[in-house]
Amino acid sequence: MLLKEKLSPIIIKIVSNNYNQSDISFLVHISKSLAESYLRTQRYYNKLYTQTNHPDELSNMAIDIIAPLFARDDYGCFYELQRFFHPLLKDIEAEESLALIHLRRIVVSKAKQELINVFKQDDPAGWRIYRNLQLAPKRNQNIGVFKDFDMLHYYYIPATPTGDVPSALRPELQEIPAIELEQQLVEFLKVSQKTPDVVEWVLKSLIENDEYRLFVSREKLFHSLKAVWGLQLVSINDYQYTTDRNVYQRQSLLNDPNGLMRNLSLHIQNVINITYVRKQKMSSKEAAKYVSVLEAYFNDLLSCGSPQKIPQYMNRCTDNGLFKDNWDLHKNRLEYMIRLGKKHLRDLWEQ
């Protein structure tokens, strides 16, 4: 393959600090393509959520990811690339195809590292939740971890006395739905806000339920904890990446009730879409009814401060037949969305 034949000598020249500008341009192009391919794959498997699907978004993100790899010292040496590839030069010289394999490895590694840094800077609260969740198995001996492909799962260790994981954890059943998981978290967090304790109680509660498997993915636990705390997120694999709105736009909303309601409505629609529609837990028609009910509730809240109970808004819905079959489920979801909506209003006011 032409790429493999060309890539190996270029890497050797760069590590030896005997390169020209065309060598660097070529390596930057290949590295950017590898980073963009990685991001696109993550998004395809719903492990990456970006603000838009515009091609330039992933392209720009890929450039930001590989930029640290091409940092130079005072002598013009690409020290990051030299540090990584120098011990591998003999392998690359002996087998040219290894050059692309090793380059992909360092690009993907750098992608994960850079996304963590962005997450820590842009969403420190979310990072603390993720970090506490990551350390939970080390801080609680009853929480076990196993990996299935690239997904980590938590389980209650006493539930598998034989140690047979995951076959003894009812893997043939479905995972606990997000709405039920979040409802449990709300109740457990009233007792303790220590993440290891809350995770243990959630996993232990699965034993008493015959419908669900006895383990939960760390990704779902993280999403649910974030949702319960009322924080909106954009997910990138195990890590998160968020972009904040302009502070001045938020402040101006407080003096514009109509603008405030529009902002809140868009927020609600976005959360419903991410939480339910994308995951095929709700149709677009149901989502529109949810938005209608929630807008009526928040209009009353903002205009007079005394909204009615949520069932009254559900009864007043022009097509309330959608709610009748699973009344309690829809009611719980709507009450959960109201909590998130109120949290969003408080955030706007505080910021």
N, C-alpha and C positions, 0 to 999 in steps of 0.2 A: 504494500500500500504506500502511495507517494507520501502521505502525511507522516507515517511512521519513519520513512527513510529520511525525511527532511528534518523532523523534529529532534532526533537524537543528536546530530552534530550541532544544531543550534543551541541546545541545552548545554552541551559540552563547552561551546565557545563562551556562553554567558557565565558559566561557573568558573571558567579560566580567565574571565575578564578580558576576553579577546573578541568582542562582538562589534557589530555595526548597527545602525539604526533600523535597517530592514529586519535584522534578526529579532530585535525587541518588538517591532510592530507585529511580526508574525506570531511570536509567542503570546503577546497580549491578545491578539485576535483569537487564537486557539483557547487560551485560558478563559476569555470572556464567553466563548461558545460553550465550554464545559460548564461554567457556572450557570449560564442561562438555561442550559439543558437540565441541570439539577433542579433549579427553581421551577421550571415548567413541569417536571415530573412530580414534584411535591404538590403543586397546585392541581394536577390531574387527579391525584389520589386524595384530594381534599385535605391535605396537610398544610396547605399554604393558602391564606385568604388575603388578597390585595384589594386596595380601594377600587380599582378598575381592572378591566381585562385588556387594556390597551397594550400592544406589544412593547412600546417604549418603556413601560413601567418595569417589566422584568429585565429589559436590556440595561436600563440605568441602574437597577439594583445589582446586576451582575458586575457592572463596572466598579461600583462601590465595594463589592466583595473582594475582587482581585487586586484592588489598588494597593493594599498593604504588602502584597507579594512582590511588588515592583518598587519598593522603597530602596533608596540608595544611601550609602554612607558618603563621607567626605571625599573618598577616592573614586566615587562613581561605581562602586561594586554593589550588585544586587544581593545584599547579605542574607535576606530571607531565602532566596532561591539557592544561593551557595550553601547555606547551612543544611538545607534539605537534600539537595542533589549530590553534594560532594561525596558522601559515603556510597552513593549508588552509581557512580561513574563507570566502574568496572562492569556492573550488571548491564547498564545501558549500552556500553560499547560492545559487549558480547551478544546482547539480544536487543536489537533496536526497537522491537515492539513494546518493550518494557517502558520506554520513554513516555508513551501516551498513558499507560496504566498508572505510572507514578505521578504524572502531572495531574491526572484526574483525581488521584487520592489527595494531593495537597490542596487542590482547588476546593474539593468538597469539604475537607477539614476546615479550611479557612472560611468557607461559607457558613458553616455551623458556628464557628467562633465569632465571626463578625455579627451574625444575627443575634447572638447572645448579648454582645456588647450594646447593640442598638436597643434591644429589649430592656436591658438594665437602665439605660439612660432615659428612654422615652416612657417607660412604664414601671417605675420603681415599686409601686404597690403590687402590680402583677408579678414582678420578679420575686418579691418576698413570698407570695403565695406559692409560686412554682418551686422556689428554693426549699421552703418548708415541706412541700409535698415530696420533693426529691429526697429529703433527709428522713422522711417518716419511717421507712423500713429500718434505718439504722437506730432510730430512737424508740422503736417499739418492736419487741421481739415477736409479737403475734402477727406482724405484717410481713408476708412473703412477696417475692418478686420473681416473675419469669418473663422471658422475651419470646415473642412470636413474630418472626421476621424482624421488622424494625420497630415493633410496637411493644412497649413495656406494660405489663399487667400486674395489679396488686391483688392478693388473696389473703384470706384469714388462715394462718398456718394450722391451728388446731382442727380445721375442717378437713385436713388431709393427714390423718394419723399414719397412713402407710407411706407418705412422702411421694406418692405417685401424682406428679403435676405435669400437665393440666388434666389428664384423663379422669382424675377423681373429683374434678371441680365442675362437673356437668357442662362440658364445653359445647354439647349439642344444643343447649338452650340459648335463648337470646340474652343479650346484655341488658341490665336494668335500664329502662328508658330514662332520658335526661330529666324529664319533668318529675318523675318519682325520686330520682337521686337527689335533685335539688330540694324537694320537699323534706326529705330525710335530713339533709344537711342543715336546713333552716332549724329543725327541731333540735338536732344534736349541738349546733352552735349556741343554742340558748343555755346549754349545760356547761360546755367548755369551748374555748376558742383555740385550743392546742390542736394543731393539725394531726399529729399522730393518733391522738385519742379519737378524734372525729372520724378519721379514716378507718380505724379499727372497728368502731361501732357500726359504720356503714357496711363493712365487709362481713361482720358477724351477723348483721340483720338479714343478709342474703340466705343464711342457713334456714331461716324460718319461712322462706318463700320458695315454693316449688316451681315457680314460673321462670326464674332467671338462673343463669350460670353463677358460680360462686367466685367470680373474679370480675374486676372492673379495670379498664385501661387507664393508665395514668393520664392520658390525654383527656378522657371524659371527666375524670375527677377534677382535673385542672379547670376545664371549661365550666363545670358545675360550680366549683368554689368561686370562680370569678363572677359567674352569673348571680350567685346568692349574695355576694358582696356588692352587686349592682355595678360592676365595672364592665364596660364594653371592650372587646378585644378583637384583634385580627390575628389569626393563628398562623404560625409558621412551624410546622412539624412539632417538636417538643418545645419549641421556643415561640416567642410572640414578637410581633412587630407592630407598633401603633404609630399613628400620626395625629397630632393634636390639631384642633381647630384654632382659628385666630382668636386671641383673647378679646380683642376689641369688638369682634362680631358678637361674642357672647354677652359682653356688657351692654351693647346696644339693644339686644333682645329684651332685656329687663324693662326697657321703656316702651316696648312695643308688644302689647298682649297678643295681637294677631300673629306677629312674627314669632313670638314665643310658642304659640300653639302649633305653628307650621314646623318649627324646629322639633318640637316634641313629637309631632305626628311622624315626621321623617325618621326620627330615632326609633320610634315604636315599630314602624314598618321594617326598618333595617334589622332590628332584633328578631322580629317574627320571621323574617325571611331566612336569617342565619340559623335560628334555633329550630324552626319547624319546617318551612317550605323546602329549603335545600336538602334537608334530611328526609324528605317525603313523609313527614309525620302530619302534614296538613296540606290541603289543596289551596290553590290561589284564591278560590271562591271563599273558603273558610277564612283565609287570612284577611280578605277584604271585610268580612263580617266582624272579625276581631277588631280591626282598625276602627270600624264604624262605632262599635260599642265603647272602645277605649276613648275615642275622640269625644263622644257624648259625655262620658264620665269626667274627663279632664276639662272640658269646656265648663261644666258646672263647677268643678273645683276652682278653676281660675276666675270665674265670673262672680260667684257668690260664696265660695268657700265651704259649701255644704252639699256635697254630692250624695246621691242615694246609694243604696246597697247595690252591688254588682248584679244580682239576679233581676232587679227591676229593669236595668238597662238591657239585659239579655231578653227579657219578656217583651220589651218594646221594639226589639229588632224586627225589621220588616219581614225577615225570613228566619224566624226563630226555630223553624223545624230542624235547621242544621245543628242546633244545640241539644235538642230533646233526647236523642239517642244516647249521648254520653254527657249528660248535663253536669255531673260532678267533675269530670275531666276538664270540660271547657271552663267551668267556673274556677277551678283551681289554676288553670293556665292564665285566665284573665286577671285573677287576683295577683298572681305572680308578676304579670306584665305591669300591673298598677304599681307594685313595689318598685320595679325597675324605673317606671316613669317618674315616680316621686323622687327617686334617687337622682335621676337625670336633672330634674328641676333644681334639686338642692345643689348639685354640682355647678349648674349654670349660675346660681346665686352666689355661691362661695367664690367662684373664679371671676 
